[in-house]
Amino acid sequence: MRFMQIEHQFPCSAVQFFNFMARRIAQDIQIETDKKLTIAEIHQGMKYDKKVLVSEKKQRIGKAQVAVYDKPGHVQLRVEMFDGTQVIDTQCAALGKDRCQVTYSEEFLPSNMEKKLAIVSFSWMGRKNNKKKLQRLMEQWETEIRQLYGE
């Protein structure tokens, strides 16, 4: 199993962060399906086809599902593909009126033992790059949140 996790503080309330994540889900659904949704229409159990980038030149199509949608603290997206399930989990805790602590994780759950062994044997190689990737993602989200909520 490949597991990556990062914690980051954001300059917004937990509710504002949840709405930010809901907007990202709505945008993802629009990109993948051409269906325009408001954040009020996003709900737990919602499913759609999603392209997943697995390397610079390789994409796979999976079945995405909003597995957890618990305002304002928890959003989880699960993408099932032929070789396993990608779980993207975001949990948010309020740190006062205008700050929140977010724990973001990505995990790949392989569909069989052979794939599990292959992932375990190579997982040590990408740890540093994965940490940088998640740090860049958090910095990008913080920039977007500052623009959105005006700090």
C-alpha positions as CSV (number, residue, x, y, z in Angstrom):
1,M,0.0,0.0,0.0
2,R,1.2,3.5,-0.8
3,F,0.2,6.0,1.8
4,M,1.0,9.7,1.8
5,Q,-0.2,12.2,4.4
6,I,0.4,15.9,5.2
7,E,-1.0,18.4,7.7
8,H,-1.4,22.1,6.9
9,Q,-3.0,25.1,8.6
10,F,-5.2,27.3,6.3
11,P,-6.3,30.9,6.8
12,C,-10.0,30.2,6.7
13,S,-12.7,28.6,8.9
14,A,-13.5,24.9,8.7
15,V,-16.8,25.6,6.9
16,Q,-15.0,27.8,4.4
17,F,-12.4,25.0,3.8
18,F,-15.2,22.5,3.4
19,N,-16.9,24.7,0.8
20,F,-13.6,25.1,-1.0
21,M,-13.3,21.3,-1.2
22,A,-17.0,21.0,-2.4
23,R,-16.1,23.5,-5.2
24,R,-13.1,21.4,-6.2
25,I,-15.4,18.3,-6.4
26,A,-17.9,20.2,-8.5
27,Q,-15.2,21.4,-10.8
28,D,-13.8,17.8,-11.1
29,I,-17.2,16.5,-12.0
30,Q,-17.7,19.2,-14.6
31,I,-14.3,18.5,-16.2
32,E,-14.9,14.8,-16.3
33,T,-18.6,14.7,-17.2
34,D,-19.5,18.2,-18.6
35,K,-22.2,18.3,-15.9
36,K,-22.3,21.6,-14.0
37,L,-23.2,21.3,-10.3
38,T,-23.5,23.7,-7.5
39,I,-21.8,22.8,-4.1
40,A,-25.3,22.3,-2.7
41,E,-25.8,19.4,-5.2
42,I,-22.7,17.5,-4.1
43,H,-23.6,14.7,-1.7
44,Q,-22.2,11.5,-0.2
45,G,-22.6,8.5,-2.5
46,M,-22.3,10.6,-5.7
47,K,-20.5,8.7,-8.5
48,Y,-18.9,9.6,-11.8
49,D,-16.2,8.4,-14.2
50,K,-12.8,10.0,-13.6
51,K,-9.5,10.0,-15.5
52,V,-6.6,9.3,-13.1
53,L,-3.0,10.3,-14.1
54,V,-0.8,7.4,-13.1
55,S,2.4,8.7,-14.7
56,E,3.5,11.6,-16.9
57,K,2.1,9.9,-20.0
58,K,-0.4,7.4,-18.7
59,Q,-4.0,7.8,-17.6
60,R,-6.6,5.3,-16.4
61,I,-10.3,5.7,-16.1
62,G,-11.9,4.8,-12.8
63,K,-15.2,5.0,-11.0
64,A,-15.1,7.9,-8.5
65,Q,-17.4,8.1,-5.5
66,V,-17.8,10.7,-2.9
67,A,-17.5,8.2,0.0
68,V,-17.7,10.7,2.9
69,Y,-19.2,14.1,2.8
70,D,-19.6,15.3,6.4
71,K,-19.7,19.1,6.7
72,P,-17.5,20.7,7.9
73,G,-15.0,18.1,8.9
74,H,-14.5,15.3,6.4
75,V,-14.5,14.6,2.7
76,Q,-13.3,11.4,1.1
77,L,-13.2,10.4,-2.5
78,R,-12.6,6.8,-3.6
79,V,-11.6,6.0,-7.2
80,E,-11.9,2.3,-8.1
81,M,-9.7,1.1,-11.0
82,F,-8.9,-2.3,-12.4
83,D,-5.8,-2.7,-10.2
84,G,-7.0,-1.2,-7.0
85,T,-8.6,1.8,-5.2
86,Q,-7.2,5.3,-4.8
87,V,-8.5,6.9,-1.5
88,I,-8.2,10.7,-1.1
89,D,-9.1,11.8,2.4
90,T,-9.4,15.3,3.7
91,Q,-10.2,16.0,7.4
92,C,-10.5,19.5,8.8
93,A,-10.6,20.8,12.4
94,A,-11.3,24.4,13.4
95,L,-8.5,26.3,15.1
96,G,-10.6,29.3,15.9
97,K,-12.9,31.5,13.8
98,D,-10.5,32.1,10.9
99,R,-8.1,29.1,10.9
100,C,-8.3,25.4,10.4
101,Q,-6.0,22.4,10.5
102,V,-6.3,20.0,7.6
103,T,-5.0,16.5,7.4
104,Y,-4.9,15.3,3.8
105,S,-4.0,11.8,2.7
106,E,-3.8,9.7,-0.4
107,E,-3.6,5.9,-0.3
108,F,-3.6,3.3,-3.0
109,L,-5.2,-0.1,-2.0
110,P,-4.0,-2.7,-4.5
111,S,-6.6,-5.3,-5.7
112,N,-4.3,-8.3,-5.2
113,M,-1.2,-9.6,-3.3
114,E,1.1,-9.4,-6.4
115,K,0.4,-5.7,-6.8
116,K,0.7,-5.1,-3.0
117,L,4.2,-6.7,-3.0
118,A,5.3,-4.6,-6.1
119,I,4.1,-1.4,-4.4
120,V,5.9,-2.2,-1.1
121,S,9.1,-3.0,-2.8
122,F,9.2,0.3,-4.7
123,S,7.4,2.6,-2.2
124,W,10.7,3.7,-0.4
125,M,11.9,5.2,-3.7
126,G,9.3,7.9,-4.0
127,R,8.8,9.1,-0.5
128,K,10.7,12.4,-0.8
129,N,9.0,13.3,-4.1
130,N,5.6,12.4,-2.6
131,K,6.2,14.7,0.3
132,K,7.2,17.6,-2.0
133,K,4.1,16.9,-4.2
134,L,1.8,17.1,-1.2
135,Q,3.5,20.3,0.1
136,R,3.1,21.9,-3.3
137,L,-0.6,20.9,-3.4
138,M,-1.1,22.5,0.1
139,E,0.6,25.7,-1.0
140,Q,-1.5,25.9,-4.2
141,W,-4.7,25.4,-2.1
142,E,-3.6,28.1,0.3
143,T,-3.1,30.5,-2.5
144,E,-6.5,29.7,-3.9
145,I,-8.1,30.1,-0.5
146,R,-6.5,33.5,0.1
147,Q,-7.8,34.6,-3.3
148,L,-11.2,33.2,-2.6
149,Y,-11.7,34.5,0.9
150,G,-9.6,37.6,0.6
151,E,-6.7,37.4,3.1
